[in-house]
Amino acid sequence: MDRVICILVGYLFGNFLTAEVVSKHISRESAFDRGTGNPGMANMVHEYGVKNGALVLIGDLLKTFIPCLLCRLFLFPETGATAAAYAGLGVILGHNFPCWHHFQGGKGVTCTCAAIVSISFGYGLLACIVGLIGVLISHYLPVGAVLIPLAFLFPAFRFYGNEVGILTLIMALLML
């Protein structure tokens, strides 16, 4: 039951689309109606500049770290990193498929990065660096989006067990 609660807590937080709030505040238009129509940081940077894109980044990081740490440290400390993984997956699902927007949301790249870092700070950060290197080499953001959870797969299975490894694999598949 604790895993279901973690997913639900994460999903509730994930439904808060920071880009939508920023876009509505700036232009009174939905983020879904601007640029690429993706309620994410890259689209907000393109449409409203770096400062507003940074606000979206910070909001998306917070909406992921809060439920992951809440579940890991306070609600289910005995479950540890597994609780963070379930909450992180819930946030990603909420961000990508928000119930209030006909289950059409963003791509969840920032949420995936934050979820992985919430599971393991060191290996998560390393996976994010691998993704960044992939973007710098390819000049294509989706390469990094897929590389980040893939780079975390080995440490997830090796150090956190099959359950966290499978959840990380699901996160990677959501990036496709």
N, CA and C atoms as a LAMMPS dump frame, in Angstrom:
ITEM: TIMESTEP
0
ITEM: NUMBER OF ATOMS
528
ITEM: BOX BOUNDS ff ff ff
-5.0000000000000000e+02 5.0000000000000000e+02
-5.0000000000000000e+02 5.0000000000000000e+02
-5.0000000000000000e+02 5.0000000000000000e+02
ITEM: ATOMS id mol type element x y z
1 1 1 N 0.809 -1.197 0
2 1 2 C 0 0 0
3 1 3 C 0.859 1.271 0
4 2 1 N 2.048 1.18 0.642
5 2 2 C 2.912 2.357 0.696
6 2 3 C 3.358 2.802 -0.701
7 3 1 N 3.566 1.845 -1.601
8 3 2 C 3.991 2.185 -2.956
9 3 3 C 2.884 2.922 -3.712
10 4 1 N 1.655 2.494 -3.52
11 4 2 C 0.508 3.156 -4.154
12 4 3 C 0.378 4.583 -3.627
13 5 1 N 0.547 4.754 -2.335
14 5 2 C 0.467 6.091 -1.737
15 5 3 C 1.571 6.984 -2.304
16 6 1 N 2.782 6.436 -2.44
17 6 2 C 3.893 7.217 -3.007
18 6 3 C 3.571 7.677 -4.431
19 7 1 N 3.03 6.774 -5.246
20 7 2 C 2.67 7.141 -6.619
21 7 3 C 1.591 8.225 -6.604
22 8 1 N 0.596 8.076 -5.744
23 8 2 C -0.491 9.061 -5.685
24 8 3 C -0.004 10.428 -5.205
25 9 1 N 0.837 10.438 -4.184
26 9 2 C 1.411 11.704 -3.703
27 9 3 C 2.193 12.359 -4.841
28 10 1 N 3.037 11.585 -5.509
29 10 2 C 3.807 12.109 -6.636
30 10 3 C 2.915 12.613 -7.753
31 11 1 N 1.881 11.839 -8.075
32 11 2 C 0.982 12.225 -9.163
33 11 3 C 0.29 13.554 -8.862
34 12 1 N -0.139 13.738 -7.623
35 12 2 C -0.786 15.008 -7.245
36 12 3 C 0.161 16.187 -7.452
37 13 1 N 1.395 16.043 -7.019
38 13 2 C 2.384 17.109 -7.221
39 13 3 C 2.682 17.298 -8.703
40 14 1 N 2.775 16.202 -9.443
41 14 2 C 3.099 16.268 -10.863
42 14 3 C 2.061 17 -11.691
43 15 1 N 0.813 17.011 -11.233
44 15 2 C -0.253 17.706 -11.957
45 15 3 C -0.084 19.222 -11.95
46 16 1 N 0.771 19.731 -11.074
47 16 2 C 1.052 21.168 -11.052
48 16 3 C 2.057 21.459 -12.158
49 17 1 N 1.587 22.055 -13.242
50 17 2 C 2.477 22.374 -14.366
51 17 3 C 2.991 23.804 -14.202
52 18 1 N 4.224 23.916 -13.778
53 18 2 C 4.831 25.214 -13.511
54 18 3 C 4.792 26.109 -14.741
55 19 1 N 5.044 25.553 -15.902
56 19 2 C 5.041 26.343 -17.14
57 19 3 C 3.675 26.966 -17.392
58 20 1 N 2.634 26.27 -17.034
59 20 2 C 1.279 26.798 -17.216
60 20 3 C 1.062 28.025 -16.325
61 21 1 N 1.529 27.955 -15.096
62 21 2 C 1.397 29.081 -14.164
63 21 3 C 2.206 30.267 -14.669
64 22 1 N 3.448 30.025 -15.078
65 22 2 C 4.309 31.109 -15.572
66 22 3 C 3.707 31.735 -16.83
67 23 1 N 3.278 30.927 -17.754
68 23 2 C 2.715 31.434 -19.001
69 23 3 C 1.451 32.252 -18.756
70 24 1 N 0.567 31.734 -17.919
71 24 2 C -0.68 32.465 -17.621
72 24 3 C -0.383 33.779 -16.912
73 25 1 N 0.627 33.79 -16.05
74 25 2 C 0.991 35.009 -15.329
75 25 3 C 1.556 36.067 -16.285
76 26 1 N 2.368 35.633 -17.219
77 26 2 C 3.023 36.576 -18.128
78 26 3 C 2.081 37.055 -19.226
79 27 1 N 1.398 36.124 -19.886
80 27 2 C 0.646 36.489 -21.091
81 27 3 C -0.852 36.193 -21.023
82 28 1 N -1.274 35.598 -19.923
83 28 2 C -2.668 35.156 -19.781
84 28 3 C -3.042 34.089 -20.828
85 29 1 N -2.024 33.485 -21.413
86 29 2 C -2.223 32.393 -22.371
87 29 3 C -1.708 31.094 -21.76
88 30 1 N -2.284 30.006 -22.193
89 30 2 C -1.832 28.7 -21.742
90 30 3 C -0.474 28.371 -22.37
91 31 1 N 0.351 27.67 -21.618
92 31 2 C 1.631 27.198 -22.161
93 31 3 C 1.394 26.265 -23.341
94 32 1 N 0.236 25.611 -23.357
95 32 2 C -0.096 24.698 -24.443
96 32 3 C -0.382 25.444 -25.75
97 33 1 N -0.609 26.759 -25.649
98 33 2 C -0.904 27.573 -26.833
99 33 3 C 0.29 28.404 -27.288
100 34 1 N 1.426 28.23 -26.66
101 34 2 C 2.616 29.014 -26.992
102 34 3 C 3.703 28.123 -27.579
103 35 1 N 4.416 28.623 -28.543
104 35 2 C 5.566 27.908 -29.123
105 35 3 C 5.226 26.508 -29.572
106 36 1 N 5.961 25.551 -29.008
107 36 2 C 5.751 24.149 -29.374
108 36 3 C 4.503 23.56 -28.726
109 37 1 N 3.944 24.27 -27.763
110 37 2 C 2.781 23.763 -27.046
111 37 3 C 3.153 22.83 -25.904
112 38 1 N 4.441 22.636 -25.675
113 38 2 C 4.902 21.778 -24.591
114 38 3 C 5.063 22.613 -23.321
115 39 1 N 4.405 22.214 -22.229
116 39 2 C 4.533 22.977 -20.984
117 39 3 C 5.819 22.615 -20.244
118 40 1 N 6.941 22.929 -20.861
119 40 2 C 8.235 22.611 -20.269
120 40 3 C 9.186 23.79 -20.315
121 41 1 N 10.323 23.607 -19.694
122 41 2 C 11.3 24.668 -19.56
123 41 3 C 11.827 25.161 -20.908
124 42 1 N 12.165 24.259 -21.822
125 42 2 C 12.742 24.676 -23.103
126 42 3 C 11.781 25.579 -23.875
127 43 1 N 10.515 25.21 -23.899
128 43 2 C 9.523 26.036 -24.59
129 43 3 C 9.369 27.384 -23.9
130 44 1 N 9.405 27.404 -22.586
131 44 2 C 9.251 28.658 -21.855
132 44 3 C 10.457 29.578 -22.063
133 45 1 N 11.657 28.991 -22.141
134 45 2 C 12.85 29.796 -22.44
135 45 3 C 12.693 30.424 -23.814
136 46 1 N 12.256 29.642 -24.778
137 46 2 C 12.075 30.139 -26.143
138 46 3 C 11.016 31.235 -26.2
139 47 1 N 9.935 31.051 -25.481
140 47 2 C 8.811 31.985 -25.546
141 47 3 C 8.972 33.203 -24.639
142 48 1 N 9.545 33.026 -23.459
143 48 2 C 9.556 34.096 -22.455
144 48 3 C 10.931 34.466 -21.911
145 49 1 N 11.968 33.788 -22.369
146 49 2 C 13.311 34.138 -21.929
147 49 3 C 13.852 33.233 -20.833
148 50 1 N 15.139 33.392 -20.577
149 50 2 C 15.87 32.53 -19.648
150 50 3 C 15.345 32.674 -18.223
151 51 1 N 15.056 33.882 -17.788
152 51 2 C 14.581 34.092 -16.413
153 51 3 C 13.302 33.303 -16.148
154 52 1 N 12.365 33.38 -17.041
155 52 2 C 11.102 32.666 -16.849
156 52 3 C 11.27 31.165 -17.046
157 53 1 N 12.182 30.771 -17.925
158 53 2 C 12.507 29.348 -18.058
159 53 3 C 13.122 28.809 -16.772
160 54 1 N 13.953 29.629 -16.121
161 54 2 C 14.558 29.223 -14.842
162 54 3 C 13.489 29.055 -13.768
163 55 1 N 12.463 29.902 -13.791
164 55 2 C 11.357 29.746 -12.837
165 55 3 C 10.653 28.405 -13.039
166 56 1 N 10.452 28.03 -14.299
167 56 2 C 9.824 26.746 -14.604
168 56 3 C 10.728 25.61 -14.12
169 57 1 N 12.021 25.721 -14.372
170 57 2 C 12.975 24.705 -13.924
171 57 3 C 12.908 24.534 -12.409
172 58 1 N 12.969 25.633 -11.688
173 58 2 C 12.932 25.579 -10.222
174 58 3 C 11.617 24.965 -9.735
175 59 1 N 10.51 25.387 -10.324
176 59 2 C 9.213 24.841 -9.936
177 59 3 C 9.114 23.351 -10.192
178 60 1 N 9.6 22.903 -11.351
179 60 2 C 9.539 21.481 -11.684
180 60 3 C 10.476 20.652 -10.801
181 61 1 N 11.625 21.225 -10.445
182 61 2 C 12.519 20.531 -9.521
183 61 3 C 11.863 20.39 -8.146
184 62 1 N 11.278 21.475 -7.664
185 62 2 C 10.633 21.445 -6.344
186 62 3 C 9.45 20.489 -6.312
187 63 1 N 8.637 20.505 -7.369
188 63 2 C 7.459 19.631 -7.359
189 63 3 C 7.85 18.162 -7.422
190 64 1 N 9.099 17.883 -7.775
191 64 2 C 9.59 16.504 -7.768
192 64 3 C 10.309 16.187 -6.465
193 65 1 N 11.204 17.062 -6.036
194 65 2 C 11.965 16.792 -4.812
195 65 3 C 11.058 16.702 -3.585
196 66 1 N 10.054 17.561 -3.496
197 66 2 C 9.203 17.576 -2.298
198 66 3 C 8.506 16.228 -2.074
199 67 1 N 7.756 15.697 -3.041
200 67 2 C 7.104 14.407 -2.754
201 67 3 C 8.089 13.239 -2.627
202 68 1 N 9.186 13.278 -3.391
203 68 2 C 10.172 12.188 -3.279
204 68 3 C 10.779 12.157 -1.883
205 69 1 N 11.169 13.308 -1.388
206 69 2 C 11.77 13.364 -0.056
207 69 3 C 10.728 13.153 1.03
208 70 1 N 9.527 13.655 0.819
209 70 2 C 8.435 13.443 1.773
210 70 3 C 8.175 11.942 1.962
211 71 1 N 8.077 11.233 0.846
212 71 2 C 7.827 9.786 0.921
213 71 3 C 9.033 9.035 1.478
214 72 1 N 10.225 9.44 1.048
215 72 2 C 11.437 8.721 1.449
216 72 3 C 11.799 8.957 2.912
217 73 1 N 11.685 10.192 3.374
218 73 2 C 12.176 10.532 4.711
219 73 3 C 11.102 10.533 5.789
220 74 1 N 9.854 10.839 5.424
221 74 2 C 8.837 11.026 6.452
222 74 3 C 7.706 10.002 6.412
223 75 1 N 7.148 9.751 5.239
224 75 2 C 6.006 8.839 5.17
225 75 3 C 6.421 7.377 5.261
226 76 1 N 7.463 7.01 4.521
227 76 2 C 7.882 5.603 4.46
228 76 3 C 9.402 5.486 4.538
229 77 1 N 10.008 5.927 5.641
230 77 2 C 11.475 5.882 5.732
231 77 3 C 12.036 4.459 5.653
232 78 1 N 11.246 3.471 6.057
233 78 2 C 11.717 2.089 5.989
234 78 3 C 11.831 1.603 4.544
235 79 1 N 11.135 2.262 3.627
236 79 2 C 11.171 1.882 2.214
237 79 3 C 12.317 2.597 1.487
238 80 1 N 12.762 3.714 2.014
239 80 2 C 13.938 4.427 1.523
240 80 3 C 13.883 4.866 0.073
241 81 1 N 14.917 4.5 -0.67
242 81 2 C 15.051 4.922 -2.068
243 81 3 C 13.897 4.409 -2.927
244 82 1 N 13.336 3.285 -2.545
245 82 2 C 12.207 2.737 -3.303
246 82 3 C 11.006 3.668 -3.205
247 83 1 N 10.78 4.239 -2.031
248 83 2 C 9.683 5.206 -1.862
249 83 3 C 9.911 6.421 -2.747
250 84 1 N 11.152 6.898 -2.809
251 84 2 C 11.477 8.043 -3.668
252 84 3 C 11.251 7.691 -5.138
253 85 1 N 11.591 6.468 -5.521
254 85 2 C 11.416 6.045 -6.918
255 85 3 C 9.937 6.009 -7.297
256 86 1 N 9.11 5.477 -6.416
257 86 2 C 7.67 5.438 -6.7
258 86 3 C 7.075 6.843 -6.744
259 87 1 N 7.456 7.682 -5.792
260 87 2 C 6.959 9.063 -5.795
261 87 3 C 7.433 9.793 -7.05
262 88 1 N 8.7 9.582 -7.43
263 88 2 C 9.231 10.204 -8.64
264 88 3 C 8.486 9.768 -9.887
265 89 1 N 8.205 8.476 -9.973
266 89 2 C 7.427 7.99 -11.113
267 89 3 C 6.035 8.631 -11.11
268 90 1 N 5.445 8.775 -9.929
269 90 2 C 4.146 9.436 -9.827
270 90 3 C 4.192 10.872 -10.323
271 91 1 N 5.242 11.608 -9.966
272 91 2 C 5.39 12.997 -10.431
273 91 3 C 5.496 13.026 -11.949
274 92 1 N 6.321 12.154 -12.501
275 92 2 C 6.5 12.11 -13.959
276 92 3 C 5.169 11.819 -14.646
277 93 1 N 4.434 10.844 -14.115
278 93 2 C 3.128 10.517 -14.695
279 93 3 C 2.158 11.696 -14.577
280 94 1 N 2.182 12.378 -13.443
281 94 2 C 1.317 13.546 -13.266
282 94 3 C 1.688 14.683 -14.201
283 95 1 N 2.985 14.87 -14.408
284 95 2 C 3.444 15.934 -15.312
285 95 3 C 3.121 15.596 -16.771
286 96 1 N 3.359 14.358 -17.145
287 96 2 C 3.131 13.95 -18.531
288 96 3 C 1.654 13.746 -18.857
289 97 1 N 0.888 13.32 -17.867
290 97 2 C -0.527 12.983 -18.071
291 97 3 C -1.405 13.6 -16.987
292 98 1 N -1.467 14.942 -16.932
293 98 2 C -2.267 15.58 -15.876
294 98 3 C -3.77 15.359 -16.099
295 99 1 N -4.453 14.951 -15.034
296 99 2 C -5.879 14.635 -15.16
297 99 3 C -6.694 15.871 -15.537
298 100 1 N -6.254 17.051 -15.121
299 100 2 C -7.019 18.267 -15.381
300 100 3 C -6.862 18.773 -16.812
301 101 1 N -5.939 18.195 -17.565
302 101 2 C -5.715 18.638 -18.949
303 101 3 C -5.855 17.471 -19.919
304 102 1 N -6.857 16.664 -19.723
305 102 2 C -7.165 15.527 -20.612
306 102 3 C -5.971 14.58 -20.776
307 103 1 N -5.16 14.464 -19.722
308 103 2 C -4.009 13.566 -19.689
309 103 3 C -2.975 13.89 -20.767
310 104 1 N -2.871 15.176 -21.13
311 104 2 C -1.851 15.641 -22.077
312 104 3 C -1.012 16.706 -21.382
313 105 1 N 0.252 16.388 -21.158
314 105 2 C 1.12 17.31 -20.443
315 105 3 C 2.475 17.448 -21.109
316 106 1 N 3.485 17.562 -20.289
317 106 2 C 4.841 17.764 -20.788
318 106 3 C 5.56 16.451 -21.039
319 107 1 N 6.883 16.569 -21.184
320 107 2 C 7.699 15.39 -21.464
321 107 3 C 8.346 14.828 -20.203
322 108 1 N 8.425 15.621 -19.153
323 108 2 C 8.904 15.13 -17.864
324 108 3 C 10.408 14.998 -17.723
325 109 1 N 11.181 15.728 -18.52
326 109 2 C 12.638 15.592 -18.462
327 109 3 C 13.177 16.082 -17.122
328 110 1 N 12.797 17.282 -16.717
329 110 2 C 13.274 17.82 -15.443
330 110 3 C 12.799 16.952 -14.286
331 111 1 N 11.557 16.502 -14.354
332 111 2 C 11.014 15.647 -13.293
333 111 3 C 11.775 14.331 -13.212
334 112 1 N 12.144 13.772 -14.356
335 112 2 C 12.906 12.528 -14.371
336 112 3 C 14.279 12.734 -13.747
337 113 1 N 14.939 13.831 -14.112
338 113 2 C 16.254 14.134 -13.527
339 113 3 C 16.157 14.259 -12.01
340 114 1 N 15.181 15.017 -11.545
341 114 2 C 15.028 15.228 -10.103
342 114 3 C 14.661 13.934 -9.389
343 115 1 N 13.839 13.102 -10.014
344 115 2 C 13.47 11.821 -9.396
345 115 3 C 14.698 10.933 -9.229
346 116 1 N 15.518 10.889 -10.258
347 116 2 C 16.721 10.052 -10.204
348 116 3 C 17.693 10.569 -9.145
349 117 1 N 17.852 11.877 -9.071
350 117 2 C 18.724 12.463 -8.048
351 117 3 C 18.147 12.203 -6.652
352 118 1 N 16.814 12.166 -6.53
353 118 2 C 16.183 11.872 -5.24
354 118 3 C 16.436 10.428 -4.798
355 119 1 N 16.581 9.544 -5.75
356 119 2 C 16.865 8.142 -5.432
357 119 3 C 18.314 7.998 -4.985
358 120 1 N 19.224 8.607 -5.75
359 120 2 C 20.65 8.525 -5.442
360 120 3 C 21.321 9.815 -5.898
361 121 1 N 21.731 10.63 -4.941
362 121 2 C 22.301 11.928 -5.308
363 121 3 C 23.513 11.769 -6.226
364 122 1 N 24.472 10.947 -5.838
365 122 2 C 25.707 10.812 -6.612
366 122 3 C 25.508 10.195 -7.981
367 123 1 N 24.894 9.021 -8.023
368 123 2 C 24.668 8.362 -9.313
369 123 3 C 23.648 9.125 -10.158
370 124 1 N 22.686 9.745 -9.504
371 124 2 C 21.704 10.549 -10.233
372 124 3 C 22.355 11.744 -10.9
373 125 1 N 23.226 12.415 -10.159
374 125 2 C 23.952 13.562 -10.72
375 125 3 C 24.849 13.117 -11.867
376 126 1 N 25.503 11.992 -11.694
377 126 2 C 26.352 11.446 -12.763
378 126 3 C 25.525 11.142 -14.013
379 127 1 N 24.342 10.566 -13.843
380 127 2 C 23.46 10.275 -14.981
381 127 3 C 23.041 11.559 -15.69
382 128 1 N 22.782 12.61 -14.911
383 128 2 C 22.419 13.902 -15.517
384 128 3 C 23.588 14.479 -16.312
385 129 1 N 24.8 14.298 -15.818
386 129 2 C 25.987 14.768 -16.54
387 129 3 C 26.154 13.989 -17.846
388 130 1 N 25.913 12.683 -17.807
389 130 2 C 25.969 11.866 -19.033
390 130 3 C 24.959 12.4 -20.048
391 131 1 N 23.743 12.709 -19.582
392 131 2 C 22.724 13.268 -20.47
393 131 3 C 23.146 14.602 -21.054
394 132 1 N 23.746 15.452 -20.224
395 132 2 C 24.227 16.758 -20.695
396 132 3 C 25.307 16.59 -21.756
397 133 1 N 26.215 15.67 -21.535
398 133 2 C 27.268 15.408 -22.528
399 133 3 C 26.641 14.928 -23.836
400 134 1 N 25.649 14.071 -23.741
401 134 2 C 24.943 13.601 -24.939
402 134 3 C 24.312 14.737 -25.718
403 135 1 N 23.726 15.707 -25.001
404 135 2 C 23.122 16.869 -25.657
405 135 3 C 24.202 17.729 -26.308
406 136 1 N 25.312 17.944 -25.598
407 136 2 C 26.383 18.78 -26.145
408 136 3 C 27.006 18.155 -27.393
409 137 1 N 27.121 16.845 -27.41
410 137 2 C 27.695 16.164 -28.575
411 137 3 C 26.703 16.137 -29.737
412 138 1 N 25.452 15.819 -29.445
413 138 2 C 24.46 15.638 -30.521
414 138 3 C 23.746 16.931 -30.914
415 139 1 N 23.775 17.931 -30.04
416 139 2 C 23.02 19.177 -30.247
417 139 3 C 21.522 18.906 -30.358
418 140 1 N 21.056 17.875 -29.627
419 140 2 C 19.655 17.463 -29.719
420 140 3 C 19.174 17.102 -28.314
421 141 1 N 18.27 17.906 -27.759
422 141 2 C 17.807 17.725 -26.388
423 141 3 C 17.205 16.343 -26.091
424 142 1 N 16.43 15.755 -26.995
425 142 2 C 15.859 14.439 -26.676
426 142 3 C 16.894 13.339 -26.418
427 143 1 N 18.093 13.495 -26.956
428 143 2 C 19.149 12.508 -26.687
429 143 3 C 19.461 12.491 -25.194
430 144 1 N 19.61 13.658 -24.616
431 144 2 C 19.876 13.746 -23.177
432 144 3 C 18.726 13.221 -22.35
433 145 1 N 17.499 13.494 -22.799
434 145 2 C 16.312 13.044 -22.067
435 145 3 C 16.28 11.528 -21.942
436 146 1 N 16.718 10.828 -22.972
437 146 2 C 16.725 9.366 -22.949
438 146 3 C 17.968 8.839 -22.238
439 147 1 N 19.104 9.512 -22.438
440 147 2 C 20.359 9.04 -21.831
441 147 3 C 20.339 9.095 -20.308
442 148 1 N 19.667 10.075 -19.732
443 148 2 C 19.708 10.247 -18.274
444 148 3 C 19.171 9.015 -17.547
445 149 1 N 17.934 8.587 -17.813
446 149 2 C 17.482 7.381 -17.099
447 149 3 C 18.228 6.115 -17.535
448 150 1 N 18.673 6.053 -18.789
449 150 2 C 19.435 4.882 -19.228
450 150 3 C 20.772 4.791 -18.491
451 151 1 N 21.418 5.943 -18.278
452 151 2 C 22.698 5.962 -17.566
453 151 3 C 22.522 5.569 -16.099
454 152 1 N 21.324 5.763 -15.583
455 152 2 C 21.055 5.419 -14.182
456 152 3 C 20.624 3.964 -14.009
457 153 1 N 20.325 3.275 -15.089
458 153 2 C 19.817 1.899 -14.994
459 153 3 C 20.761 0.956 -14.244
460 154 1 N 22.032 0.955 -14.605
461 154 2 C 22.959 0.033 -13.948
462 154 3 C 23.045 0.3 -12.449
463 155 1 N 23.309 1.542 -12.018
464 155 2 C 23.343 1.771 -10.562
465 155 3 C 22.009 1.463 -9.887
466 156 1 N 20.904 1.721 -10.574
467 156 2 C 19.59 1.45 -9.98
468 156 3 C 19.446 -0.033 -9.668
469 157 1 N 19.727 -0.884 -10.642
470 157 2 C 19.624 -2.331 -10.432
471 157 3 C 20.679 -2.822 -9.445
472 158 1 N 21.908 -2.341 -9.605
473 158 2 C 23.039 -2.846 -8.816
474 158 3 C 22.955 -2.459 -7.343
475 159 1 N 22.612 -1.202 -7.068
476 159 2 C 22.686 -0.72 -5.69
477 159 3 C 21.327 -0.573 -5
478 160 1 N 20.253 -0.541 -5.777
479 160 2 C 18.937 -0.32 -5.169
480 160 3 C 17.954 -1.448 -5.451
481 161 1 N 18.343 -2.436 -6.225
482 161 2 C 17.532 -3.624 -6.429
483 161 3 C 16.652 -3.591 -7.662
484 162 1 N 16.053 -4.725 -7.929
485 162 2 C 15.242 -4.894 -9.132
486 162 3 C 14.052 -3.944 -9.185
487 163 1 N 13.436 -3.703 -8.04
488 163 2 C 12.251 -2.844 -8.038
489 163 3 C 12.579 -1.433 -8.513
490 164 1 N 13.623 -0.834 -7.965
491 164 2 C 14.033 0.507 -8.388
492 164 3 C 14.556 0.464 -9.822
493 165 1 N 15.238 -0.605 -10.185
494 165 2 C 15.713 -0.75 -11.557
495 165 3 C 14.566 -0.772 -12.553
496 166 1 N 13.519 -1.498 -12.246
497 166 2 C 12.357 -1.56 -13.141
498 166 3 C 11.653 -0.207 -13.215
499 167 1 N 11.551 0.477 -12.084
500 167 2 C 10.943 1.814 -12.098
501 167 3 C 11.77 2.775 -12.946
502 168 1 N 13.091 2.658 -12.872
503 168 2 C 13.966 3.495 -13.696
504 168 3 C 13.797 3.151 -15.173
505 169 1 N 13.64 1.882 -15.48
506 169 2 C 13.382 1.467 -16.863
507 169 3 C 12.073 2.071 -17.369
508 170 1 N 11.045 2.09 -16.534
509 170 2 C 9.776 2.725 -16.903
510 170 3 C 9.991 4.219 -17.157
511 171 1 N 10.796 4.871 -16.312
512 171 2 C 11.096 6.286 -16.523
513 171 3 C 11.777 6.492 -17.881
514 172 1 N 12.703 5.601 -18.225
515 172 2 C 13.39 5.696 -19.516
516 172 3 C 12.415 5.521 -20.665
517 173 1 N 11.506 4.559 -20.542
518 173 2 C 10.527 4.322 -21.6
519 173 3 C 9.587 5.511 -21.761
520 174 1 N 9.291 6.205 -20.686
521 174 2 C 8.437 7.4 -20.77
522 174 3 C 9.12 8.541 -21.522
523 175 1 N 10.445 8.483 -21.633
524 175 2 C 11.182 9.518 -22.358
525 175 3 C 11.135 9.311 -23.872
526 176 1 N 10.758 8.13 -24.303
527 176 2 C 10.735 7.834 -25.753
528 176 3 C 9.562 8.503 -26.436
